[in-house]
Amino acid sequence: MIIGKTERELDIMRVAGRIVALTHQELKKHIQPGITTKELDNIADKFIRQHDAIPSFKGYNGFTGSICASVNEELVHGIPGNRVLNEGDIISIDIGAKYNGYHGDSAWTYPVGTISEQDQKLLDVTEASLFKGLEEAKPKERLSNISHAIQTYAESHGFSVVREYVGHGVGQDLHEDPQIPHFGPPGKGPRLKPGMVLAIEPMINAGSRHVKTLSDNWTVVTTDGKRCAHFEHTIAIVETGYEILTKA
């Protein structure tokens, strides 16, 4: 069941989303060669709590980090630890914050120092695919129009779309209905209505679309070892189209 949000609830979710966006801005200052993913996690945890929120991911189904920190061929759910970032790496950071009972959720992939042209293209296309999908996020449109726009754009640039992990509704629960694939034909699924809150999060691979989970039962990597990117915003459907909630 898709749970619509009232204007009061959306006001709370705007605050939660802003805290997530500000946390991304804070972490971006520290993403450089030599820092560990655990150090980034500590910075995020402290920052979120200083803004009267709690990290959504900490303890979620046993996850030990306050953020997901996924490097290079790691797609999602990377556990922060002693891994040191090196020049030329890319890192996907997924951040959730719960404020006054409601979640905000956003991911971004960042360069570490100077990266290759191919990696920069991967980041640019993945980010652009997110916004291509958002162009379809408006009342009365079908949900899968978002999915189709993302797939069409990413594949037109020679990249592949992960099938196993999808976007989702957001609210008092971190993951709510509906599930939102980032691939598929247009004109399918429920019609969008004002008050729906959705996390749209294309996950795009430089090589094949196939992924696997490592023995830690969390970290998802590309099966061919090639790099991948992940960009996500939480949005609300409004009368005029969509509003990004995870913005500063």
C-alpha positions in Angstrom: 0.0 0.0 0.0 1.4 3.4 -1.0 1.1 5.8 2.0 0.4 9.4 0.9 1.8 12.2 3.1 0.0 15.2 4.5 1.4 18.7 4.2 2.4 18.5 7.9 4.3 15.3 7.2 6.0 16.7 4.2 7.2 19.7 6.3 8.9 17.2 8.6 10.3 15.3 5.7 11.7 18.5 4.2 13.7 18.9 7.4 14.9 15.3 7.4 15.9 15.6 3.7 17.8 18.9 4.3 19.8 17.2 7.1 20.7 14.5 4.7 21.8 17.0 2.1 23.8 19.0 4.6 25.5 15.8 5.7 26.5 15.1 2.1 27.9 18.7 1.9 29.9 18.1 5.1 31.3 14.7 3.9 32.3 16.1 0.5 34.8 18.4 2.3 36.6 15.4 3.7 36.6 13.0 0.7 40.3 12.9 -0.3 43.1 10.4 -0.5 44.2 9.1 2.9 40.9 9.2 4.7 39.2 5.9 5.7 35.5 5.1 5.2 35.1 4.7 9.0 36.4 8.3 9.5 33.7 9.5 7.0 31.1 7.4 8.9 32.1 9.0 12.2 31.8 12.5 10.7 28.4 11.7 9.3 27.1 10.2 12.5 28.2 13.2 14.6 26.8 15.7 12.1 23.4 14.0 11.8 23.0 13.8 15.6 24.0 17.5 16.0 21.0 18.3 13.8 18.6 16.5 16.1 18.2 13.5 13.9 19.5 9.9 14.0 21.2 7.9 11.3 18.6 5.8 9.6 21.0 3.0 8.6 22.7 2.5 12.0 21.4 -0.9 13.3 19.0 -1.3 10.3 18.7 -5.1 10.0 22.0 -5.3 11.8 24.0 -2.8 9.6 26.8 -1.4 11.7 27.5 1.9 9.9 25.7 5.2 10.0 26.3 5.6 6.2 26.9 3.1 3.4 30.3 3.7 1.9 30.9 1.8 -1.4 34.2 2.2 -3.3 34.9 1.6 -7.0 33.4 -1.8 -7.9 31.2 -1.8 -4.7 27.7 -0.7 -5.7 25.8 -0.4 -2.4 25.7 -1.3 1.3 29.5 -1.0 1.8 30.3 -1.2 5.5 32.5 1.6 6.7 35.8 0.4 8.0 39.6 0.7 7.7 39.6 1.0 3.9 41.7 4.0 2.9 40.6 6.1 -0.1 43.2 6.5 -2.8 43.7 9.0 -5.6 41.5 8.0 -8.5 38.9 6.1 -6.5 35.2 6.8 -6.7 33.0 6.4 -3.6 29.3 6.1 -3.4 27.9 7.4 -0.1 24.3 6.6 0.9 22.9 8.7 3.8 19.7 8.4 5.7 18.5 10.6 8.6 15.4 10.1 10.7 13.9 13.4 12.1 10.8 13.5 14.2 9.8 10.0 13.1 10.4 10.5 9.3 13.3 9.6 7.0 15.3 11.3 4.3 17.4 9.2 2.0 20.0 10.3 -0.6 23.1 8.8 -2.2 25.8 10.4 -4.3 29.0 9.1 -6.0 32.1 11.3 -5.5 35.5 11.4 -7.1 38.6 11.0 -4.9 41.1 13.5 -6.2 41.5 13.3 -9.9 39.6 10.5 -11.7 39.8 9.1 -15.2 37.6 10.5 -18.0 35.7 7.2 -18.2 34.9 7.3 -14.5 33.8 10.9 -14.8 31.5 9.9 -17.6 30.0 7.2 -15.5 29.3 9.7 -12.7 27.9 12.3 -15.1 25.6 9.8 -16.9 24.3 8.2 -13.7 23.5 11.6 -12.2 21.9 12.8 -15.4 19.8 9.5 -15.6 18.4 10.4 -12.2 17.1 13.7 -13.4 15.9 12.2 -16.6 13.7 9.9 -14.5 12.6 12.8 -12.3 11.3 14.6 -15.4 8.6 11.9 -15.5 7.7 12.4 -11.9 4.4 14.2 -12.1 0.7 13.6 -11.1 -1.3 11.2 -13.2 1.8 9.7 -14.9 2.6 6.0 -14.5 5.4 5.1 -12.1 7.3 3.1 -14.7 7.8 6.2 -16.9 10.5 7.1 -14.4 12.1 3.7 -14.7 12.0 3.7 -18.5 13.6 7.2 -18.8 16.5 6.2 -16.5 17.2 3.0 -18.5 16.9 4.6 -21.9 19.3 7.4 -21.0 21.9 5.2 -19.2 22.0 2.5 -21.9 22.2 5.1 -24.7 25.6 6.1 -23.2 26.9 2.5 -23.1 26.3 1.7 -19.5 24.1 -1.0 -17.8 21.3 -0.7 -15.3 21.3 -2.9 -12.2 18.1 -4.9 -11.8 18.3 -6.4 -8.3 18.1 -3.1 -6.3 15.3 -0.6 -6.7 14.0 2.7 -5.5 11.2 2.8 -2.9 8.7 4.9 -1.0 9.9 6.7 2.1 8.1 7.9 5.2 8.0 6.7 8.8 9.6 3.6 7.4 12.9 3.8 5.5 11.5 1.5 2.8 7.8 1.7 1.9 5.8 0.9 -1.1 6.1 1.2 -4.0 9.2 -0.5 -5.3 10.7 1.5 -8.2 12.9 -0.3 -10.7 15.2 1.7 -12.8 14.4 -0.2 -16.0 11.4 -1.5 -17.9 8.7 -0.3 -20.3 6.7 2.9 -19.8 3.1 3.1 -19.0 3.0 0.6 -16.2 2.5 0.7 -12.4 0.4 3.0 -10.3 -0.4 6.5 -11.3 1.5 9.2 -9.4 -0.5 11.4 -7.0 0.4 14.5 -4.9 1.6 13.4 -1.4 3.6 10.3 -2.6 7.2 10.4 -1.4 9.7 8.4 -3.5 13.4 7.6 -3.4 14.6 7.4 -7.0 18.1 5.9 -7.0 19.6 4.6 -10.3 22.5 2.3 -9.9 24.6 2.1 -13.1 27.5 -0.1 -14.0 30.3 0.6 -16.4 30.4 -3.1 -17.5 27.7 -5.8 -17.2 24.6 -5.2 -15.2 25.3 -8.2 -12.9 26.2 -7.9 -9.3 26.8 -10.2 -6.3 26.9 -9.9 -2.5 30.2 -10.5 -0.6 30.6 -12.8 2.3 29.9 -10.0 4.8 26.3 -10.4 3.6 26.1 -6.6 2.9 28.5 -5.3 0.4 27.2 -5.6 -3.2 29.8 -5.6 -6.0 29.9 -5.8 -9.8 30.6 -9.4 -10.9 33.1 -8.2 -13.5 35.0 -5.9 -11.1 34.2 -2.8 -13.2 33.1 0.4 -11.5 29.6 1.6 -10.8 27.8 4.6 -9.5 24.7 5.4 -7.4 22.8 8.7 -7.3 19.6 9.1 -5.2 17.1 11.8 -4.2 14.0 11.6 -2.1 11.2 13.5 -3.8 7.6 14.4 -3.2 5.0 14.4 -5.9 3.3 17.8 -5.9 0.6 19.4 -8.0 3.2 20.9 -10.3 5.4 17.9 -10.7 8.0 16.9 -8.1 9.9 18.5 -5.2 13.3 17.3 -4.2 13.3 16.9 -0.4 17.0 15.9 0.0 18.3 19.4 -0.8 20.1 22.0 1.4 
